[in-house]
């Protein structure tokens, strides 16, 4: 049973595009509440390679990183190439494509890598840039983009919602001549956070938070100060940790509206969710958990990045639940590992039928991607006996001080260094 308080870090999925936005100006962009994660380090390395100077100031009083401020200054673009060795580690690296083309007129970006949860093609990024007037060739695993005369505004209608493409084209459009409309744009809070930062840098954007963004291009952007929003996926993960252990945990620095779809699911499953002055309190109510059906959808629907965690929770619930993944294919790789722990899960195409079992059993398991790995940690918290999760480097891509935060609420968890 977990009890206590967990501070929620800045959102990884907001911080990465915000960092890439530094390429749009020769002035300094200051980002506060930046999480300390492997993905942040990877992008920092890539931005340095492009010519950005980075410096970190300050430290949080609790020993964490939330109080640190990253200063990013890209006075000149030293290199327009984002090499394979860096981009393969994290597909969000493709977010440098739009800013580089918009400001520098040229970009050469490797096709991305990252988690093995489906193809997640970048064709929407490419098609959108072509509509903005860029010339693009794909050769030798690289995207070669050129816009020597600059980009020109256009009306871009996304055939499906794409967070990454929305962010890339939003950044590119800020420096394009004329007006750009992004229709069927992603509405995720991380997209809105990027838009607010761009406005602080001098961009002209209307429709923030809606599915239609209107951008009037400006000649140049300037520096700004911005604080990264709290990580709703981290908050959701610890909410499930409280629920799966029958505990009570207050999540500090998160707003309830950022996790509303998850909160609705937890309440339906028999978990208490209460807004507090500092954040949100998650407590297991009397009685067993109840199976709930879940379908992942673009925001404001249930987030695909919480699918593995909610599945871990449903393995311990009474009755059955159907979990349907509509955003990414190949995102059930945690199922065999949960099954090793005694879970009863049957997958058919994009849906998984989960029948709750009285208890899970600890077992050696292997992480396959970021969210799958944390679902195994959650299952381990509720399982009888010891669970050993291998390949936890995935966790470090998206969770800051995970074992420290869980141990602070009573979890028996430790990181074992490889011999």
C-alpha positions as CSV (number, residue, x, y, z in Angstrom):
1,X,0.0,0.0,0.0
2,X,1.5,3.3,-1.1
3,X,0.8,6.3,1.1
4,X,2.3,9.8,0.9
5,X,3.0,12.6,-1.6
6,X,4.7,12.5,-5.0
7,X,5.8,15.6,-6.8
8,X,5.1,15.6,-10.5
9,X,7.9,16.7,-12.8
10,X,7.7,18.7,-16.0
11,X,6.3,16.9,-19.0
12,X,8.8,15.2,-21.2
13,X,6.4,15.4,-24.2
14,X,6.1,19.2,-23.7
15,X,9.8,19.8,-22.9
16,X,11.2,18.2,-26.1
17,X,9.3,20.5,-28.7
18,X,10.0,23.5,-26.4
19,X,13.7,22.8,-26.6
20,X,13.6,22.5,-30.4
21,X,11.9,25.9,-30.5
22,X,15.2,27.5,-29.5
23,X,16.3,26.9,-33.2
24,X,13.8,29.5,-34.3
25,X,15.6,32.5,-32.8
26,X,19.1,33.8,-32.2
27,X,18.2,35.0,-28.7
28,X,18.1,32.9,-25.5
29,X,15.1,30.7,-24.6
30,X,14.8,29.9,-20.8
31,X,12.9,26.8,-19.9
32,X,12.0,26.2,-16.2
33,X,10.6,23.0,-14.7
34,X,12.5,20.8,-17.1
35,X,12.6,17.1,-16.2
36,X,16.0,15.4,-15.8
37,X,15.6,12.5,-18.3
38,X,17.6,10.6,-20.9
39,X,15.4,11.9,-23.7
40,X,16.1,15.5,-22.6
41,X,19.9,14.8,-22.6
42,X,19.6,13.2,-26.1
43,X,17.9,16.3,-27.5
44,X,20.3,18.6,-25.7
45,X,23.2,16.8,-27.4
46,X,21.5,17.1,-30.8
47,X,20.8,20.9,-30.3
48,X,24.4,21.4,-29.4
49,X,25.4,19.7,-32.6
50,X,23.3,22.2,-34.5
51,X,25.1,25.1,-32.8
52,X,23.0,25.8,-29.7
53,X,24.7,26.8,-26.5
54,X,23.0,25.2,-23.4
55,X,23.5,26.0,-19.7
56,X,21.7,24.8,-16.6
57,X,21.1,27.0,-13.6
58,X,19.6,26.4,-10.2
59,X,18.5,23.4,-8.3
60,X,15.2,22.5,-6.6
61,X,15.2,22.6,-2.8
62,X,14.0,19.0,-2.5
63,X,17.1,17.7,-4.3
64,X,15.2,17.2,-7.6
65,X,15.5,19.0,-10.9
66,X,12.2,20.9,-11.1
67,X,13.8,24.2,-10.1
68,X,16.5,24.0,-12.7
69,X,16.3,26.4,-15.6
70,X,17.8,25.5,-19.0
71,X,19.1,28.4,-21.1
72,X,19.2,27.6,-24.9
73,X,20.9,30.0,-27.3
74,X,21.2,29.2,-31.0
75,X,22.9,32.4,-32.2
76,X,23.9,30.7,-35.5
77,X,23.0,27.3,-37.0
78,X,26.4,25.5,-37.1
79,X,25.1,22.4,-38.8
80,X,21.7,21.6,-40.5
81,X,22.3,17.9,-40.2
82,X,20.6,15.8,-37.5
83,X,22.6,12.5,-37.7
84,X,21.3,9.0,-37.5
85,X,23.3,8.2,-34.4
86,X,21.4,10.8,-32.4
87,X,18.0,10.6,-34.0
88,X,17.7,6.8,-33.8
89,X,17.7,7.1,-30.0
90,X,14.5,9.2,-29.9
91,X,12.0,9.9,-32.6
92,X,11.1,13.3,-31.1
93,X,14.5,14.4,-32.6
94,X,12.5,14.9,-35.9
95,X,11.1,18.1,-34.2
96,X,14.2,20.0,-35.3
97,X,13.1,19.6,-38.9
98,X,10.5,22.4,-39.0
99,X,12.5,25.0,-37.1
100,X,15.7,24.4,-39.1
101,X,13.9,24.8,-42.5
102,X,12.0,27.8,-41.3
103,X,15.0,29.8,-40.0
104,X,18.0,28.3,-41.8
105,X,16.4,27.4,-45.2
106,X,17.9,23.9,-45.1
107,X,17.7,20.8,-43.0
108,X,19.0,17.2,-43.2
109,X,17.4,15.0,-40.6
110,X,17.7,11.3,-40.3
111,X,14.5,9.3,-40.3
112,X,13.7,8.7,-36.6
113,X,13.9,5.8,-34.3
114,X,12.6,5.6,-30.7
115,X,10.3,3.1,-29.0
116,X,9.3,0.0,-31.0
117,X,5.5,0.6,-30.8
118,X,4.7,0.8,-34.5
119,X,5.8,2.6,-37.6
120,X,4.6,6.1,-36.6
121,X,5.7,7.5,-40.0
122,X,6.7,11.1,-40.5
123,X,4.9,11.5,-43.8
124,X,2.5,14.1,-42.3
125,X,5.5,16.3,-41.2
126,X,6.9,16.0,-44.8
127,X,3.7,16.7,-46.7
128,X,3.0,19.7,-44.5
129,X,6.4,21.2,-45.1
130,X,5.9,20.7,-48.9
131,X,2.6,22.6,-48.6
132,X,4.6,25.4,-46.9
133,X,6.9,25.5,-49.9
134,X,9.8,23.3,-48.9
135,X,11.5,21.0,-51.4
136,X,12.1,17.6,-49.9
137,X,14.0,14.5,-51.0
138,X,14.3,11.2,-49.1
139,X,17.6,9.5,-49.7
140,X,19.9,7.3,-47.7
141,X,17.6,7.3,-44.7
142,X,17.6,11.1,-44.5
143,X,15.0,13.8,-45.0
144,X,16.6,16.6,-47.1
145,X,14.6,19.7,-46.9
146,X,15.3,23.1,-48.6
147,X,13.4,26.4,-48.6
148,X,16.1,28.9,-49.7
149,X,13.5,31.6,-50.3
150,X,11.7,30.9,-47.0
151,X,8.4,29.2,-46.3
152,X,5.0,30.5,-47.3
153,X,1.7,30.1,-45.4
154,X,-0.8,27.4,-46.4
155,X,-4.0,25.7,-45.2
156,X,-2.9,22.2,-44.0
157,X,-5.6,19.6,-43.2
158,X,-4.3,16.6,-41.3
159,X,-5.9,13.4,-42.4
160,X,-5.5,12.1,-38.9
161,X,-4.4,13.7,-35.6
162,X,-0.7,13.8,-35.2
163,X,1.0,15.5,-32.2
164,X,4.5,15.5,-33.7
165,X,3.4,16.8,-37.1
166,X,1.2,19.6,-35.4
167,X,4.2,20.7,-33.4
168,X,6.7,20.6,-36.2
169,X,4.5,22.6,-38.6
170,X,3.4,25.0,-35.9
171,X,7.0,25.9,-35.3
172,X,7.8,26.2,-39.0
173,X,4.7,28.3,-39.7
174,X,5.7,31.0,-37.1
175,X,8.4,32.2,-39.6
176,X,6.5,31.5,-42.8
177,X,5.3,34.5,-44.9
178,X,1.5,35.0,-44.6
179,X,-1.0,32.9,-42.8
180,X,-1.0,29.2,-42.1
181,X,-4.0,27.2,-40.9
182,X,-3.5,23.8,-39.3
183,X,-6.9,21.9,-39.4
184,X,-7.5,18.8,-37.4
185,X,-4.5,19.8,-35.3
186,X,-3.7,17.9,-32.1
187,X,-5.2,19.4,-29.0
188,X,-2.9,17.8,-26.4
189,X,-1.9,20.1,-23.5
190,X,1.8,19.7,-24.7
191,X,0.9,21.3,-28.0
192,X,-0.8,24.2,-26.3
193,X,2.2,24.6,-24.0
194,X,4.4,24.9,-27.1
195,X,2.0,27.4,-28.7
196,X,2.0,29.6,-25.5
197,X,5.8,29.6,-25.5
198,X,6.0,30.5,-29.2
199,X,3.6,33.4,-28.5
200,X,5.9,34.6,-25.7
201,X,8.7,34.5,-28.3
202,X,6.7,36.8,-30.6
203,X,4.7,34.4,-32.7
204,X,1.1,35.2,-33.7
205,X,-1.1,32.1,-33.0
206,X,-4.9,31.9,-32.6
207,X,-7.0,28.9,-31.7
208,X,-4.7,27.5,-29.0
209,X,-6.3,24.4,-27.4
210,X,-8.7,23.9,-30.4
211,X,-8.3,21.6,-33.4
212,X,-7.7,24.6,-35.8
213,X,-4.6,26.7,-35.3
214,X,-4.1,29.9,-37.2
215,X,-0.6,31.3,-37.5
216,X,0.3,34.6,-39.0
217,X,4.0,34.5,-39.8
218,X,6.5,37.0,-38.4
219,X,10.0,38.0,-39.7
220,X,11.8,36.9,-36.5
221,X,11.2,35.5,-33.0
222,X,12.9,36.6,-29.9
223,X,13.9,35.0,-26.6
224,X,11.5,34.2,-23.8
225,X,11.0,32.6,-20.4
226,X,8.7,29.6,-20.1
227,X,7.9,27.0,-17.5
228,X,7.1,23.4,-18.8
229,X,3.7,22.1,-17.8
230,X,3.4,19.2,-15.4
231,X,3.6,15.6,-16.8
232,X,0.1,14.2,-17.0
233,X,1.4,10.8,-18.0
234,X,3.8,10.6,-15.0
235,X,0.9,11.8,-12.8
236,X,-1.4,9.1,-14.3
237,X,1.2,6.4,-13.7
238,X,1.5,7.3,-10.0
239,X,-2.3,7.5,-9.8
240,X,-2.4,3.9,-11.0
241,X,0.4,3.0,-8.5
242,X,-1.8,4.2,-5.7
243,X,-4.8,2.4,-7.0
244,X,-3.1,-1.0,-7.7
245,X,-1.7,-1.1,-4.2
246,X,-4.8,0.1,-2.4
247,X,-3.1,3.1,-1.2
248,X,-3.6,6.9,-0.9
249,X,-1.2,9.3,-2.7
250,X,-1.3,13.0,-3.3
251,X,0.1,14.1,-6.7
252,X,1.5,17.5,-6.3
253,X,1.6,20.2,-9.1
254,X,-0.8,18.4,-11.4
255,X,-4.2,19.9,-12.4
256,X,-7.2,17.5,-12.5
257,X,-8.3,18.7,-15.9
258,X,-5.0,17.5,-17.4
259,X,-5.8,13.9,-16.4
260,X,-9.6,14.0,-16.6
261,X,-10.1,11.0,-18.9
262,X,-7.9,8.8,-16.7
263,X,-9.7,10.2,-13.6
264,X,-13.1,9.2,-15.1
265,X,-11.7,5.7,-15.7
266,X,-10.3,5.3,-12.2
267,X,-13.6,6.5,-10.6
268,X,-15.5,4.0,-12.6
269,X,-13.1,1.3,-11.4
270,X,-13.8,2.2,-7.7
271,X,-10.9,4.7,-7.0
272,X,-11.4,8.0,-5.3
273,X,-10.0,11.1,-7.2
274,X,-10.1,14.4,-5.3
275,X,-8.7,17.8,-6.2
276,X,-6.6,19.3,-3.4
277,X,-5.0,22.7,-2.9
278,X,-1.6,21.3,-4.1
279,X,-2.8,18.8,-6.8
280,X,-4.9,15.6,-6.8
281,X,-5.4,12.9,-4.2
282,X,-5.8,9.3,-5.4
283,X,-7.2,6.8,-2.9
284,X,-8.6,3.3,-3.3
285,X,-12.1,3.1,-1.9
286,X,-13.4,0.2,0.2
287,X,-14.0,-2.9,-1.8
288,X,-12.3,-4.4,-4.9
289,X,-11.5,-2.7,-8.1
290,X,-14.0,-3.2,-10.9
291,X,-13.1,-3.9,-14.5
292,X,-13.6,-1.0,-16.9
293,X,-13.5,-0.9,-20.7
294,X,-11.0,1.6,-22.1
295,X,-10.3,2.9,-25.7
296,X,-7.3,5.1,-26.4
297,X,-8.0,8.2,-28.4
298,X,-6.3,11.5,-29.2
299,X,-6.7,14.2,-26.4
300,X,-9.1,14.7,-24.7
301,X,-9.7,11.0,-24.9
302,X,-7.9,8.3,-23.0
303,X,-4.1,8.7,-23.7
304,X,-2.3,5.9,-25.5
305,X,0.6,6.6,-23.2
306,X,-1.5,5.3,-20.2
307,X,-2.8,2.2,-21.9
308,X,-0.1,-0.2,-20.5
309,X,-0.5,1.2,-17.0
310,X,-4.3,0.9,-17.0
311,X,-4.0,-2.7,-18.3
312,X,-1.7,-3.6,-15.3
313,X,-4.4,-2.2,-13.0
314,X,-7.2,-4.1,-14.7
315,X,-5.3,-7.4,-14.3
316,X,-6.1,-7.1,-10.5
317,X,-9.8,-5.9,-10.9
318,X,-12.9,-8.0,-10.4
319,X,-14.5,-9.1,-13.7
320,X,-13.4,-8.4,-17.2
321,X,-12.3,-5.3,-19.1
322,X,-11.7,-4.6,-22.8
323,X,-8.8,-2.4,-23.7
324,X,-8.7,-1.2,-27.2
325,X,-5.7,0.6,-28.8
326,X,-6.6,2.9,-31.7
327,X,-3.5,5.2,-31.8
328,X,-0.5,2.9,-32.3
329,X,-0.2,-0.6,-33.6
330,X,2.1,-3.0,-31.9
331,X,1.5,-1.5,-28.5
332,X,0.7,-4.7,-26.6
333,X,4.2,-5.9,-26.1
334,X,3.8,-5.8,-22.3
335,X,1.0,-8.5,-22.5
336,X,3.4,-11.5,-22.5
337,X,5.3,-10.1,-19.6
338,X,2.2,-9.4,-17.5
339,X,1.1,-12.9,-18.4
340,X,4.3,-14.2,-16.9
341,X,3.2,-12.6,-13.7
342,X,-0.1,-14.5,-13.8
343,X,-2.3,-12.0,-15.6
344,X,-5.1,-13.4,-17.8
345,X,-5.1,-11.4,-21.0
346,X,-6.2,-12.4,-24.5
347,X,-5.3,-10.1,-27.4
348,X,-7.3,-10.0,-30.7
349,X,-6.0,-7.5,-33.2
350,X,-6.2,-4.0,-31.5
351,X,-8.1,-5.2,-28.4
352,X,-7.1,-7.0,-25.3
353,X,-9.6,-8.8,-23.0
354,X,-8.3,-8.6,-19.5
355,X,-9.9,-10.9,-16.9
356,X,-8.9,-10.0,-13.4
357,X,-7.1,-12.5,-11.2
358,X,-7.0,-12.6,-7.3
359,X,-3.3,-11.8,-7.3
360,X,-0.3,-11.4,-9.5
361,X,3.0,-13.3,-8.8
362,X,6.4,-11.7,-8.9
363,X,8.6,-12.9,-11.9
364,X,11.6,-11.8,-13.9
365,X,10.2,-9.7,-16.8
366,X,11.7,-7.6,-19.6
367,X,10.8,-4.0,-20.6
368,X,10.2,-3.4,-24.3
369,X,9.4,0.3,-24.4
370,X,8.9,3.3,-22.0
371,X,5.3,2.8,-21.0
372,X,5.4,-1.0,-21.1
373,X,8.3,-0.9,-18.7
374,X,6.5,1.1,-16.1
375,X,3.4,-1.1,-16.3
376,X,5.6,-4.0,-15.2
377,X,6.8,-1.9,-12.2
378,X,3.2,-1.2,-11.3
379,X,2.3,-4.9,-11.6
380,X,5.4,-5.7,-9.4
381,X,4.1,-3.3,-6.7
382,X,0.9,-5.4,-6.4
383,X,2.4,-8.8,-7.0
384,X,3.2,-11.4,-4.3
385,X,7.0,-12.0,-4.1
386,X,9.8,-10.3,-6.0
387,X,9.6,-8.9,-9.5
388,X,12.8,-8.2,-11.4
389,X,12.4,-5.8,-14.4
390,X,15.2,-6.0,-16.9
391,X,16.2,-3.3,-19.5
392,X,15.0,-0.4,-17.3
393,X,17.0,2.1,-19.4
394,X,13.6,2.6,-21.1
395,X,12.3,4.0,-17.8
396,X,15.0,6.7,-17.7
397,X,13.7,8.1,-20.9
398,X,10.4,9.3,-19.3
399,X,10.4,9.0,-15.5
400,X,12.5,11.2,-13.3
401,X,13.7,9.4,-10.1
402,X,11.0,6.8,-10.3
403,X,12.3,4.4,-7.6
404,X,13.0,7.4,-5.3
405,X,9.5,8.7,-5.7
406,X,7.8,5.3,-5.1
407,X,10.1,4.4,-2.2
408,X,9.2,7.7,-0.6
409,X,5.6,6.4,-0.4
410,X,6.6,3.0,1.0
411,X,7.4,0.9,-2.0
412,X,10.1,-1.8,-1.6
413,X,11.9,-1.0,-4.8
414,X,15.6,-0.6,-5.7
415,X,17.7,-0.4,-8.8
416,X,20.2,-3.2,-9.1
417,X,23.4,-2.3,-11.0
418,X,24.4,-4.9,-13.6
419,X,27.5,-6.8,-12.5
